[in-house]
Amino acid sequence: MSRKIHNVIEALAKHQDTDSIRVLDELGTNCKINEIREQTSRALVRKNTHEALRIVIVNKGKGINDLSAQVAMTTINELLALRDKEEAIKILEDTINMHSEKEVQDTARSVKALMMF
């Protein structure tokens, strides 16, 4: 991954506005390059806001539900490393109870179990 792309993702991660989350979601989590999706998921988790965490927890094909095991595991590891896990656990619980796809529910259940240790 080029240094310029890395710098852009890092800069977006530091912004507090919701537009930065939208850009990371639209461009980063939908990228064909695993490394960019991985870094984007990491940046979204580190924001630790409801909107950013929902993207990497609830959406099929993104974050913990990414088809790349590397991207999914990186996202899970970032969630486990959070100091304040309250919002992430709340979103995981909502996903377990309300998501329409069983696969997404099962992944959320597994990640929640890891986070509770």
N, CA and C of each residue as an Amber inpcrd file, in Angstrom:
protein
   351
   0.8530000  -1.1710000   0.0000000   0.0000000   0.0000000   0.0000000
   0.8990000   1.2340000   0.0000000   0.4910000   2.1920000  -0.7610000
   1.3380000   3.3750000  -0.8510000   1.2710000   4.2070000   0.4300000
   2.3190000   4.9210000   0.6650000   2.4210000   5.7770000   1.8540000
   1.3420000   6.8630000   1.8380000   1.0000000   7.3600000   0.6370000
  -0.0120000   8.4080000   0.5180000  -1.3810000   7.9010000   0.9770000
  -1.7470000   6.6970000   0.5690000  -3.0360000   6.1190000   0.9810000
  -3.0450000   5.9070000   2.4860000  -1.9510000   5.4040000   3.0110000
  -1.8240000   5.2050000   4.4530000  -2.0320000   6.5270000   5.1910000
  -1.4040000   7.5850000   4.7130000  -1.5240000   8.8940000   5.3450000
  -2.9530000   9.4400000   5.2800000  -3.6320000   9.2120000   4.1570000
  -5.0190000   9.6730000   4.0180000  -5.9210000   8.9500000   5.0140000
  -5.7700000   7.6390000   5.1380000  -6.5830000   6.8750000   6.0850000
  -6.3000000   7.3270000   7.5130000  -5.0420000   7.5260000   7.8400000
  -4.6860000   8.0000000   9.1800000  -5.2650000   9.3860000   9.4540000
  -5.2300000  10.2700000   8.4690000  -5.7890000  11.6150000   8.6490000
  -7.3000000  11.5510000   8.8630000  -7.9710000  10.7150000   8.0780000
  -9.4180000  10.5590000   8.2530000  -9.7530000   9.9600000   9.6170000
  -8.8930000   9.0880000  10.0990000  -9.1120000   8.4740000  11.4120000
  -9.0560000   9.5100000  12.5280000  -8.2720000  10.5500000  12.3410000
  -8.1100000  11.5750000  13.3780000  -9.2180000  12.6210000  13.3650000
  -9.9360000  12.7420000  12.2570000 -11.0260000  13.7110000  12.1700000
 -12.1970000  13.2560000  13.0190000 -12.8530000  14.2000000  13.6710000
 -13.9760000  13.8830000  14.5470000 -15.3310000  13.9980000  13.8490000
 -15.3720000  14.5220000  12.6430000 -16.6560000  14.7170000  11.9750000
 -17.1840000  13.4310000  11.3420000 -18.4920000  13.4120000  11.0980000
 -19.1210000  12.2140000  10.5290000 -18.7680000  12.0230000   9.0580000
 -18.3590000  13.0770000   8.3830000 -17.9530000  12.9320000   6.9860000
 -16.7330000  12.0260000   6.8530000 -15.8390000  12.0810000   7.8270000
 -14.6550000  11.2120000   7.7670000 -15.0730000   9.7420000   7.8660000
 -16.0760000   9.4570000   8.6700000 -16.5810000   8.0900000   8.7920000
 -17.2180000   7.6530000   7.4790000 -17.9890000   8.5460000   6.8670000
 -18.6380000   8.2380000   5.5910000 -17.6010000   7.9300000   4.5080000
 -16.5410000   8.7230000   4.4500000 -15.4960000   8.5090000   3.4400000
 -14.7800000   7.1870000   3.6900000 -14.4360000   6.9250000   4.9410000
 -13.7860000   5.6430000   5.2530000 -14.6800000   4.4760000   4.8670000
 -15.9690000   4.6040000   5.1260000 -16.9130000   3.5370000   4.7810000
 -17.0290000   3.3630000   3.2770000 -17.3030000   4.4390000   2.5740000
 -17.5460000   4.3560000   1.1320000 -16.3220000   3.9420000   0.3370000
 -15.1720000   4.4850000   0.6830000 -13.9740000   4.2160000  -0.1080000
 -13.1050000   3.1090000   0.4750000 -12.9070000   3.1400000   1.7780000
 -11.9820000   2.1960000   2.3920000 -12.5320000   0.8060000   2.5720000
 -13.7490000   0.6840000   3.1070000 -14.2750000  -0.6620000   3.3820000
 -14.7640000  -1.3550000   2.1250000 -14.9220000  -0.6060000   1.0410000
 -15.3740000  -1.1960000  -0.2190000 -14.2360000  -1.4300000  -1.2130000
 -13.0280000  -1.1300000  -0.8040000 -11.8660000  -1.2740000  -1.6820000
 -11.5820000  -2.7510000  -1.9690000 -11.0750000  -3.0330000  -3.1480000
 -10.7220000  -4.4110000  -3.5100000  -9.4310000  -4.8780000  -2.8440000
  -8.6470000  -3.9420000  -2.3480000  -7.3440000  -4.2680000  -1.7650000
  -7.5080000  -4.5600000  -0.2760000  -7.1800000  -5.7840000   0.1140000
  -7.3460000  -6.2100000   1.5060000  -6.6350000  -5.3000000   2.4960000
  -5.4350000  -4.8890000   2.1720000  -4.6390000  -4.0680000   3.0780000
  -5.3160000  -2.7240000   3.3660000  -5.9610000  -2.1640000   2.3710000
  -6.6750000  -0.8960000   2.5720000  -7.9140000  -1.1320000   3.4280000
  -8.6600000  -2.2110000   3.1690000  -9.8280000  -2.5280000   3.9980000
  -9.4040000  -2.7920000   5.4420000  -8.2720000  -3.4540000   5.5980000
  -7.7530000  -3.7550000   6.9370000  -7.4250000  -2.4610000   7.6960000
  -6.6990000  -1.5700000   7.0700000  -6.3280000  -0.3170000   7.7230000
  -7.5650000   0.5530000   7.9740000  -8.5190000   0.5180000   7.0630000
  -9.7490000   1.2880000   7.2360000 -10.5580000   0.7730000   8.4150000
 -10.6820000  -0.5320000   8.5200000 -11.4020000  -1.1140000   9.6580000
 -10.7250000  -0.7480000  10.9700000  -9.4170000  -0.8070000  10.9710000
  -8.6470000  -0.4320000  12.1700000  -8.9510000   1.0250000  12.5460000
  -8.9610000   1.9080000  11.5600000  -9.2240000   3.3290000  11.8090000
 -10.6420000   3.5410000  12.3330000 -11.6030000   2.8380000  11.7880000
 -12.9870000   2.9840000  12.2440000 -13.1560000   2.5020000  13.6820000
 -12.5350000   1.3900000  14.0300000 -12.6380000   0.8950000  15.4080000
 -11.9930000   1.8770000  16.3680000 -10.8740000   2.4180000  16.0090000
 -10.1690000   3.3520000  16.8940000 -10.9650000   4.6260000  17.1330000
 -11.8340000   4.9910000  16.1940000 -12.7050000   6.1470000  16.4190000
 -13.6410000   5.8740000  17.6000000 -14.0510000   4.6350000  17.7550000
 -14.8770000   4.1820000  18.8800000 -16.1490000   5.0150000  19.0450000
 -16.7900000   5.3310000  17.9200000 -18.0860000   6.0150000  17.9480000
 -19.1430000   5.0350000  17.4510000 -20.3840000   5.3300000  17.7770000
 -21.4730000   4.4470000  17.3750000 -21.4810000   4.2210000  15.8620000
 -21.4080000   5.3040000  15.0980000 -21.4810000   5.2000000  13.6340000
 -20.3240000   4.3780000  13.0620000 -19.1210000   4.6350000  13.5480000
 -17.9440000   3.9280000  13.0420000 -17.9780000   2.4480000  13.4240000
 -18.3560000   2.1600000  14.6530000 -18.4020000   0.7590000  15.1020000
 -19.4960000  -0.0260000  14.3950000 -20.6270000   0.6130000  14.1300000
 -21.7110000  -0.0790000  13.4060000 -21.2330000  -0.5800000  12.0480000
 -20.4260000   0.2070000  11.3770000 -19.9410000  -0.1760000  10.0490000
 -19.1620000  -1.4810000  10.1190000 -18.2620000  -1.5980000  11.0850000
 -17.3820000  -2.7730000  11.1420000 -17.9990000  -3.9590000  11.8820000
 -19.1250000  -3.7540000  12.5600000 -19.7540000  -4.8530000  13.2930000
 -20.9910000  -5.3810000  12.5770000 -21.8270000  -4.5090000  12.0610000
 -23.1380000  -4.9030000  11.5490000 -23.1330000  -5.2690000  10.0660000
 -22.3280000  -4.5970000   9.2710000 -22.4040000  -4.7560000   7.8210000
 -21.7680000  -6.0430000   7.3250000 -22.5260000  -6.7800000   6.5480000
 -22.0120000  -8.0000000   5.9310000 -20.9480000  -7.6110000   4.8990000
 -19.8260000  -8.3100000   4.9300000 -18.7460000  -8.0440000   3.9870000
 -17.7730000  -6.9700000   4.4450000 -17.9670000  -6.4360000   5.6500000
 -17.0860000  -5.3930000   6.1610000 -16.6540000  -5.7460000   7.5790000
 -15.5030000  -5.2350000   7.9740000 -15.0410000  -5.3950000   9.3520000
 -14.9740000  -6.8350000   9.8100000 -15.6960000  -7.1660000  10.8780000
 -15.6530000  -8.5220000  11.4230000 -16.3100000  -9.5300000  10.4890000
 -17.0680000  -9.0440000   9.5300000 -17.7560000  -9.9110000   8.5670000
 -17.0990000  -9.9020000   7.1900000 -15.8820000  -9.3870000   7.1070000
 -15.1620000  -9.3200000   5.8310000 -14.8430000 -10.7260000   5.3390000
 -14.8330000 -10.9090000   4.0370000 -14.5070000 -12.2160000   3.4640000
 -13.0370000 -12.5710000   3.6410000 -12.1970000 -11.5630000   3.8320000
 -10.7830000 -11.8030000   4.0930000 -10.6070000 -12.0710000   5.5840000
 -10.0450000 -13.2200000   5.9090000  -9.8120000 -13.5630000   7.3150000
  -8.8620000 -12.5580000   7.9590000  -7.9070000 -12.0580000   7.2060000
  -6.9460000 -11.0810000   7.7350000  -7.6510000  -9.7850000   8.1480000
  -8.5520000  -9.3020000   7.3040000  -9.2920000  -8.0740000   7.6200000
 -10.1910000  -8.3130000   8.8290000 -10.9040000  -9.4270000   8.8400000
 -11.8060000  -9.7400000   9.9580000 -11.0300000  -9.8580000  11.2660000
  -9.9140000 -10.5550000  11.2590000  -9.1320000 -10.7390000  12.4870000
  -8.5040000  -9.4310000  12.9620000  -8.0580000  -8.6040000  12.0450000
  -7.5180000  -7.3060000  12.4270000  -8.6020000  -6.4760000  13.1200000
  -9.7990000  -6.4980000  12.5650000 -10.9090000  -5.7560000  13.1580000
 -11.2370000  -6.2970000  14.5450000 -11.2920000  -7.6080000  14.6810000
 -11.5810000  -8.2310000  15.9760000 -10.4980000  -7.8730000  16.9850000
  -9.2500000  -7.9360000  16.5850000  -8.1550000  -7.5870000  17.4910000
  -8.2350000  -6.1300000  17.9370000  -8.6140000  -5.2400000  17.0300000
  -8.7700000  -3.8250000  17.3920000  -9.9220000  -3.6560000  18.3850000
 -11.0140000  -4.3890000  18.1800000 -12.1330000  -4.3220000  19.1240000
 -11.6990000  -4.8200000  20.5020000 -10.9300000  -5.8900000  20.5260000
 -10.4520000  -6.4300000  21.7980000  -9.5110000  -5.4650000  22.5100000
  -8.8040000  -4.6460000  21.7450000  -7.8270000  -3.7100000  22.3170000
  -8.4560000  -2.4130000  22.8250000  -9.7270000  -2.1870000  22.5140000
 -10.3730000  -0.9620000  22.9760000 -10.3600000  -0.8780000  24.4920000
 -10.0780000   0.2980000  25.0020000 -10.1570000   0.4960000  26.4590000
 -11.6110000   0.5780000  26.8890000 -12.3920000   1.3530000  26.1530000
 -13.8150000   1.4950000  26.4490000 -14.5910000   0.6330000  25.4470000
 -15.0240000  -0.5100000  25.8970000 -15.7030000  -1.4760000  25.0310000
 -17.2250000  -1.3510000  25.0890000 -17.7370000  -0.4260000  25.8690000
 -19.1720000  -0.3290000  26.1220000 -20.0000000  -0.1880000  24.8400000
 -19.6470000   0.7500000  23.9820000 -20.4250000   0.9750000  22.7580000
 -20.3270000  -0.2230000  21.8170000 -19.1490000  -0.7970000  21.7010000
 -18.9720000  -1.9660000  20.8280000 -19.8270000  -3.1370000  21.3160000
 -19.8460000  -3.3750000  22.6120000 -20.6380000  -4.4740000  23.1610000
 -22.1260000  -4.2180000  22.9460000 -22.5510000  -2.9780000  23.1070000
 -23.9570000  -2.6460000  22.8720000 -24.3420000  -2.9380000  21.4190000
 -23.5020000  -2.5570000  20.4780000 -23.7830000  -2.8050000  19.0580000
 -23.7610000  -4.2950000  18.7690000 -22.8210000  -5.0220000  19.3730000
 -22.7830000  -6.4780000  19.1960000 -24.0750000  -7.1150000  19.7100000
 -24.5480000  -6.6860000  20.8770000 -25.7910000  -7.2260000  21.4310000
 -26.9780000  -6.9210000  20.5270000 -27.0590000  -5.7030000  20.0210000
 -28.1400000  -5.3410000  19.1010000 -28.0820000  -6.1820000  17.8300000
 -26.8790000  -6.4340000  17.3480000 -26.7040000  -7.2440000  16.1390000
 -27.1480000  -8.6760000  16.3940000 -26.7860000  -9.2270000  17.5350000
 -27.1810000 -10.5870000  17.8910000 -28.7040000 -10.6980000  17.9620000
 -29.3390000  -9.7030000  18.5370000 -30.7840000  -9.7590000  18.7670000
 -31.6360000  -9.3470000  17.5790000 -31.0870000  -8.5130000  16.6750000
 -31.9560000  -7.9320000  15.6630000 -31.5340000  -8.1140000  14.2070000
 -30.3430000  -8.5850000  13.9420000 -29.8960000  -8.6670000  12.5470000
 -30.6450000  -9.7870000  11.8300000 -30.9370000  -9.5750000  10.5780000
 -31.7160000 -10.5500000   9.8150000 -30.8980000 -11.7410000   9.3240000
 -29.5920000 -11.6190000   9.2730000 -28.7640000 -12.7120000   8.7550000
 -28.0920000 -13.4680000   9.8940000 -28.3080000 -14.7740000   9.9090000
 -27.7890000 -15.6310000  10.9750000 -26.2660000 -15.6010000  11.0380000
 -25.6130000 -15.5730000   9.8930000 -24.1450000 -15.5550000   9.8490000
 -23.5770000 -14.3200000  10.5590000 -24.2010000 -13.1710000  10.3320000
 -23.7630000 -11.9310000  10.9820000 -24.0340000 -12.0160000  12.4840000
 -25.1780000 -12.5700000  12.8590000 -25.5030000 -12.7580000  14.2810000
 -24.4750000 -13.6650000  14.9520000 -24.1310000 -14.7650000  14.2980000
 -23.1760000 -15.7170000  14.8690000 -21.7940000 -15.0950000  15.0460000
 -21.3580000 -14.3220000  14.0630000 -20.0610000 -13.6480000  14.1710000
 -20.0820000 -12.6580000  15.3300000 -21.1660000 -11.8900000  15.4400000
 -21.2910000 -10.9230000  16.5420000 -21.2740000 -11.6410000  17.8870000
 -21.9390000 -12.7730000  17.9610000 -21.9760000 -13.5490000  19.2030000
 -20.5680000 -14.0130000  19.5920000 -19.8070000 -14.4780000  18.6260000
 -18.4440000 -14.9400000  18.8910000 -17.5360000 -13.8010000  19.3430000
 -17.6410000 -12.6640000  18.6750000 -16.8070000 -11.5170000  19.0280000
 -17.1950000 -10.9980000  20.4150000 -18.4690000 -10.9650000  20.7060000
 -18.9090000 -10.5130000  22.0330000 -18.3340000 -11.4310000  23.1140000
 -18.3740000 -12.7280000  22.8710000 -17.8200000 -13.6810000  23.8460000
 -16.3460000 -13.4020000  24.0910000 -15.5930000 -13.1220000  23.0350000
 -14.1690000 -12.7910000  23.1930000 -13.9880000 -11.5040000  23.9830000
 -14.8320000 -10.5320000  23.7270000 -14.6920000  -9.2360000  24.3870000
 -15.0540000  -9.2970000  25.8710000 -15.8560000 -10.2670000  26.2530000
 -16.2930000 -10.3700000  27.6330000 -15.2060000 -10.9940000  28.5360000
 -14.1950000 -11.6140000  27.9450000 -13.1120000 -12.2170000  28.7520000
 -12.1980000 -11.1770000  29.3060000
